Structures are given as C-alpha cells and as structure tokens.
Amino acid sequence: MFDKLSAAFERFQLFCVACLMRSIANRQSVPKATSDGAVHQLLPVWVQLVASRCMPQDPELRASARSMLLEHLPSEAWPLIPSLEKRGAPVMSTWTFQNEVMSWDLAPDDLVLDVGSGGWPFKRANHLADKYPEKTSHRVEAMVRDQRPFFEVDLQRLPFNDRTYDFVFCSHVLEHMDNPGQAIRELVRVGRRGYIEVPTRLSDVMFNFTRLPNHHRWHGIVLGKTLVLTEWNEWERRDLGNDFFNALHNEYANAFQDFFERNRDLFFASYHWDETANFLIIDKEGRIIDSSLDETSSSSQARH
C-alpha cells in the first residue's frame, strides 16, 4: 500500500512540474535566454515522464532527464541533481553491518553475550540479554527472541559471575543509560574481552535523535584507548529536521548515502576492549563525573 502511494505521489509531483513548465513555455513565444531554452528542451522529457506509468524502470528516460538538467546547470551544482536510480539494496543498518561485514576475532568455543540484543541480536552471541523484553521508547523495532537463552537484566547490575563470558557485545545501549560508567564496569567484570558501540555527536545531530525526549542521553567518541561519553545539553535538544535521515533511507541512490557508507566511523564510536576498558563520563556542565582513570590511580597508590 505504501509503495503504491509513494508511486502515485511521484507521478503527481512530475505532473505538477510538467504543468508549471508548460505554463512557462506557453508564455514565451521564442526562447531567448539559456534558462528559457532549458524550459523548452526539458518540457518534452517531463511530459514523457508523467505519461510513463513505469518511470522508475525506464533508465533511458531517467538518463535523458538528468542529462538535460546537468547541461543547464553550472558544474558546481551537478552533485545536487539526484541519480534518479533506485538502489539495489537499502543502506546497511548498524546491526546488519556488524553481522555481515565486520570481522570478529572469536574462537568457535568462545562464550559470547549480547547485552541489549533488542531487535537485532549479534549473530555470534550464545546468550542474549535485554532490560526491555516488551515495548519501550528506547527501541522502535520489535524484540527478537530465538532459541538462544535470554536473560532480562539491568546492565548496571548483571546477574553473572566474574569472567563468565569470553566476549561481551554491547551495541547502542550505553547512550540510553543513567550511569554508563557503572555499566562499563559490569561489562568488564563479567567478560574477558568485548565490544562497545555508541553514536557520535555527528550521528545524533544529522539523524535528529536530539529531538527525542528521554532517548539518547550521551554521545561518544574514542580517543586513543579511551571511550569518552558526553551528556547532551538541554539547549542542544531541538528538532533539526529529518532531511539526512530520509536521504539515508531513501530507495533512490544519493550522494549522502555514499558519504555515510564511506565514513561510518564518523557516525559510530567503536570501542574494542581486552581485560579492561578505559572511559571518561562528562556531564553537560563539562565536569568529569566518572572515570576508570580514578580506579587505576587508586590501584596504583594501594600498591605503593
């Protein structure tokens, strides 16, 4: 149903453009300026596009329309013209990318826990865990449960013994938490190694997650071997529009999708840890409110 409505809307848009161009062309008996000539040359193509009931499947017509647009625009404006071609597949989501593209140094007999498995469980996990098995504002997709053991947990107080797991996977969870530092301590306590992923500031701004109340509290960056989480300020929480989000998920290929796929590291902070995890938690006033460095310093002083 949605596809039919979308196709109808596209045809309506083309129809409106064709009507406008025809109106302009009718008011000009002889094309005088370059822009006027462009109107006359483009008009037949737009009429064909409107008349064609299978416009997305007509590559020659698409190419003709795009070529004529490019001819009458300065070269610096060419990147603004869409390809008018549908993608062969959607842009990979974070979880699809993790499961299908990223490589993981895991032995076949390693015991792996996915904390915050949600609607996209880590394929290599033996055990799944989540705080919200039912609906929650922190997850848009439905919870996925399969044959693997599932635990309902609070990440800040995991019900597992020390070093139970060889590897702990925690993706897009910490940005929601009130006390992410304690959550990281728990990950390190129950696992020998692990992986943490959180959205960066750029990601939340461009994809407009800042507008959602009680959703993302922190954004992250990896500096050297330290994961830094910074709290969002209230003045930063505003509706920035969904232009980039819609472009990313658009079925038609566009330049922003290419940029995103080339630069995923700018949108997601990826942190691999082994035996221990270094972190800094900075509140919206710029104060360091939690840090693994304090624990390292305390341990060093105790040894001396």
C-alpha positions as CSV (number, residue, x, y, z in Angstrom):
1,M,0.0,0.0,0.0
2,F,2.8,2.4,0.9
3,D,4.6,1.7,-2.4
4,K,1.5,2.5,-4.4
5,L,1.0,5.8,-2.5
6,S,4.7,6.6,-3.0
7,A,4.5,6.0,-6.7
8,A,1.3,8.0,-7.0
9,F,2.9,10.9,-5.2
10,E,5.9,10.8,-7.5
11,R,3.6,10.9,-10.6
12,F,1.7,13.8,-9.1
13,Q,5.0,15.7,-8.5
14,L,6.1,15.1,-12.1
15,F,2.7,16.2,-13.3
16,C,2.9,19.5,-11.3
17,V,6.4,20.2,-12.7
18,A,5.2,19.5,-16.2
19,C,2.2,21.8,-15.8
20,L,4.5,24.6,-14.5
21,M,7.0,24.1,-17.3
22,R,4.2,24.1,-19.9
23,S,2.8,27.3,-18.5
24,I,6.2,29.0,-18.6
25,A,6.9,27.7,-22.1
26,N,3.5,29.0,-23.4
27,R,4.2,32.5,-22.2
28,Q,7.5,32.6,-24.2
29,S,6.9,32.5,-27.9
30,V,10.7,32.3,-28.6
31,P,13.2,31.0,-26.2
32,K,15.5,34.0,-25.5
33,A,17.7,33.2,-22.6
34,T,19.5,30.0,-21.6
35,S,17.1,29.3,-18.9
36,D,14.2,29.8,-21.3
37,G,15.7,27.4,-23.7
38,A,16.2,24.9,-20.9
39,V,12.4,25.1,-20.2
40,H,11.6,24.3,-23.8
41,Q,14.0,21.4,-24.1
42,L,13.1,19.9,-20.8
43,L,9.4,20.1,-21.3
44,P,9.0,17.1,-23.6
45,V,11.1,14.9,-21.3
46,W,8.9,15.8,-18.3
47,V,5.8,15.1,-20.3
48,Q,7.2,11.7,-21.1
49,L,8.0,11.0,-17.5
50,V,4.5,11.9,-16.5
51,A,3.0,9.8,-19.2
52,S,5.1,6.8,-18.4
53,R,3.5,4.6,-15.8
54,C,6.8,2.7,-15.2
55,M,9.0,5.7,-14.8
56,P,11.4,4.1,-12.3
57,Q,12.0,1.2,-14.7
58,D,12.9,3.4,-17.7
59,P,16.6,4.1,-17.4
60,E,16.9,5.9,-20.8
61,L,14.2,8.3,-19.9
62,R,15.8,8.9,-16.5
63,A,19.2,9.4,-18.1
64,S,17.8,11.9,-20.6
65,A,16.1,14.0,-17.9
66,R,19.2,14.1,-15.8
67,S,21.5,14.9,-18.7
68,M,19.3,17.8,-19.8
69,L,19.2,19.1,-16.2
70,L,23.0,18.9,-16.0
71,E,23.5,20.7,-19.3
72,H,21.8,23.8,-18.0
73,L,23.3,24.0,-14.6
74,P,26.8,25.1,-13.6
75,S,29.2,22.2,-12.8
76,E,29.3,23.1,-9.1
77,A,25.6,22.4,-8.9
78,W,25.8,18.9,-10.5
79,P,26.2,17.0,-7.3
80,L,22.8,18.4,-6.2
81,I,21.0,16.5,-9.0
82,P,19.9,13.1,-7.8
83,S,20.8,9.9,-9.7
84,L,17.1,9.1,-10.3
85,E,18.1,5.4,-9.9
86,K,16.8,3.0,-7.3
87,R,19.3,1.3,-5.1
88,G,19.8,-2.4,-5.5
89,A,19.6,-2.8,-1.7
90,P,19.0,-0.4,1.3
91,V,21.9,1.1,3.1
92,M,23.0,-1.5,5.7
93,S,21.8,-0.8,9.2
94,T,24.3,-0.7,12.0
95,W,23.4,-4.2,13.1
96,T,23.4,-5.7,9.6
97,F,26.8,-4.2,9.0
98,Q,28.1,-5.6,12.3
99,N,26.7,-9.1,11.5
100,E,27.6,-9.3,7.8
101,V,30.6,-7.1,7.2
102,M,32.6,-6.6,10.4
103,S,35.1,-9.4,11.4
104,W,35.4,-10.7,14.9
105,D,38.3,-12.4,16.5
106,L,36.3,-15.1,18.2
107,A,37.1,-18.8,18.6
108,P,34.3,-21.4,17.9
109,D,34.2,-22.3,21.6
110,D,34.1,-18.7,22.9
111,L,31.1,-18.0,25.1
112,V,29.6,-14.7,23.9
113,L,26.9,-12.5,25.5
114,D,24.9,-9.8,23.7
115,V,23.7,-7.2,26.2
116,G,20.9,-5.1,24.8
117,S,20.2,-7.5,22.0
118,G,16.9,-5.9,21.2
119,G,15.6,-6.4,17.6
120,W,18.9,-7.2,16.0
121,P,20.8,-9.8,18.1
122,F,24.5,-10.3,17.5
123,K,24.8,-13.4,15.3
124,R,27.8,-14.8,17.2
125,A,26.2,-14.5,20.7
126,N,25.4,-17.6,22.6
127,H,23.3,-15.8,25.2
128,L,21.0,-12.7,24.7
129,A,20.1,-10.1,27.4
130,D,18.0,-7.0,27.4
131,K,16.3,-4.8,30.0
132,Y,13.2,-4.4,28.0
133,P,11.7,-7.6,26.6
134,E,8.4,-5.8,25.9
135,K,7.8,-2.4,24.2
136,T,9.9,0.5,25.1
137,S,10.6,4.1,23.9
138,H,14.3,3.1,23.6
139,R,13.6,0.6,20.8
140,V,11.5,1.1,17.6
141,E,11.7,-2.4,16.3
142,A,10.1,-5.5,17.9
143,M,12.1,-7.6,20.3
144,V,13.7,-10.7,18.8
145,R,13.8,-13.9,20.7
146,D,15.1,-17.1,19.2
147,Q,16.4,-20.5,20.5
148,R,19.3,-18.9,22.4
149,P,19.0,-18.4,26.2
150,F,17.6,-15.0,27.1
151,F,18.1,-13.0,30.3
152,E,16.2,-10.0,31.4
153,V,18.9,-7.8,33.0
154,D,19.9,-4.4,34.3
155,L,23.2,-3.7,32.7
156,Q,24.3,-1.8,35.8
157,R,23.9,-5.0,37.9
158,L,24.4,-8.0,35.7
159,P,23.4,-11.4,37.3
160,F,26.6,-13.2,36.1
161,N,29.7,-14.3,37.9
162,D,33.1,-12.6,37.2
163,R,34.6,-13.6,33.8
164,T,31.6,-15.8,32.9
165,Y,32.0,-14.8,29.2
166,D,34.9,-14.8,26.8
167,F,33.4,-11.9,24.9
168,V,30.6,-9.3,25.7
169,F,28.9,-7.4,22.9
170,C,27.1,-4.1,23.7
171,S,25.9,-2.0,20.8
172,H,23.9,1.2,21.1
173,V,22.9,0.7,24.7
174,L,25.1,3.0,26.8
175,E,23.8,6.2,25.2
176,H,20.4,5.5,26.9
177,M,21.7,4.9,30.4
178,D,21.7,7.0,33.6
179,N,25.0,5.5,34.8
180,P,27.1,4.3,31.8
181,G,30.3,4.2,33.8
182,Q,28.8,1.5,36.1
183,A,27.5,-0.4,33.1
184,I,31.0,-0.5,31.6
185,R,32.4,-1.8,34.9
186,E,29.8,-4.6,34.8
187,L,30.8,-5.5,31.2
188,V,34.4,-5.7,32.2
189,R,33.6,-7.7,35.3
190,V,31.6,-10.5,33.5
191,G,33.7,-10.6,30.3
192,R,37.3,-11.1,29.3
193,R,37.0,-9.0,26.1
194,G,34.3,-7.1,24.5
195,Y,33.0,-4.5,22.0
196,I,31.0,-1.3,22.7
197,E,29.4,0.9,20.1
198,V,27.6,4.2,20.6
199,P,26.5,7.0,18.3
200,T,28.7,10.0,17.9
201,R,27.7,13.6,18.2
202,L,27.6,13.9,14.4
203,S,25.3,11.0,14.1
204,D,22.7,12.2,16.6
205,V,22.7,15.7,15.1
206,M,22.4,14.7,11.5
207,F,19.8,12.0,12.1
208,N,17.8,14.2,14.5
209,F,17.9,12.0,17.6
210,T,18.4,15.0,19.7
211,R,14.7,15.9,19.4
212,L,13.6,12.7,21.1
213,P,12.8,13.1,24.8
214,N,14.2,10.5,27.2
215,H,16.1,8.8,24.5
216,H,19.8,9.4,24.0
217,R,21.4,10.9,27.0
218,W,25.1,10.6,25.8
219,H,27.1,10.8,22.6
220,G,30.5,9.2,22.3
221,I,34.0,9.3,20.8
222,V,37.0,7.1,21.1
223,L,40.3,8.9,22.0
224,G,43.2,6.6,21.8
225,K,42.3,3.7,24.1
226,T,39.6,5.6,26.0
227,L,35.9,5.8,25.4
228,V,34.5,9.2,26.2
229,L,30.8,9.7,26.7
230,T,29.4,13.3,26.9
231,E,26.0,14.3,28.1
232,W,23.6,16.2,25.8
233,N,22.8,19.7,27.0
234,E,19.2,20.8,27.0
235,W,19.8,23.6,24.6
236,E,21.1,21.1,22.1
237,R,17.9,19.1,22.2
238,R,16.0,20.6,19.3
239,D,14.2,19.4,16.2
240,L,16.8,19.7,13.4
241,G,14.7,18.1,10.7
242,N,14.8,14.7,9.1
243,D,16.5,15.6,5.8
244,F,19.6,13.5,6.3
245,F,17.7,10.6,7.9
246,N,15.3,10.5,4.9
247,A,18.2,10.7,2.5
248,L,19.9,7.8,4.1
249,H,16.9,5.6,4.0
250,N,15.7,6.7,0.5
251,E,15.2,4.0,-2.0
252,Y,16.8,6.2,-4.6
253,A,20.6,6.4,-4.6
254,N,22.1,9.7,-3.5
255,A,25.3,11.4,-2.5
256,F,24.6,11.3,1.2
257,Q,24.3,7.5,1.2
258,D,27.7,7.2,-0.5
259,F,29.2,9.6,2.1
260,F,27.7,7.6,5.0
261,E,28.9,4.3,3.7
262,R,32.4,5.6,3.2
263,N,32.6,7.2,6.7
264,R,30.7,5.0,9.2
265,D,33.4,5.7,11.7
266,L,32.3,9.3,11.9
267,F,28.8,8.3,12.9
268,F,29.5,5.5,15.3
269,A,32.2,5.2,18.0
270,S,33.6,1.7,18.0
271,Y,35.5,0.6,21.1
272,H,37.2,-2.8,21.5
273,W,38.5,-3.7,24.9
274,D,40.6,-6.5,26.3
275,E,40.7,-7.3,30.0
276,T,39.8,-3.7,30.9
277,A,38.1,-0.7,29.5
278,N,39.2,3.0,29.9
279,F,36.4,5.5,30.0
280,L,35.5,9.1,30.8
281,I,32.0,10.3,31.5
282,I,31.5,14.0,31.1
283,D,28.2,15.7,32.2
284,K,26.5,18.6,30.4
285,E,28.4,21.1,32.6
286,G,31.7,19.8,31.3
287,R,32.6,18.0,34.6
288,I,34.1,14.6,34.6
289,I,31.6,12.7,36.8
290,D,33.0,9.2,36.3
291,S,36.2,7.7,35.1
292,S,38.2,4.4,35.0
293,L,41.3,6.5,35.5
294,D,40.3,7.1,39.1
295,E,40.3,3.4,39.7
296,T,43.7,3.0,38.0
297,S,45.1,5.7,40.2
298,S,43.7,4.2,43.3
299,S,45.1,0.7,42.5
300,S,48.5,2.2,41.8
301,Q,48.5,4.1,45.1
302,A,47.4,1.0,47.0
303,R,50.4,-1.0,45.6
304,H,52.8,1.6,46.8
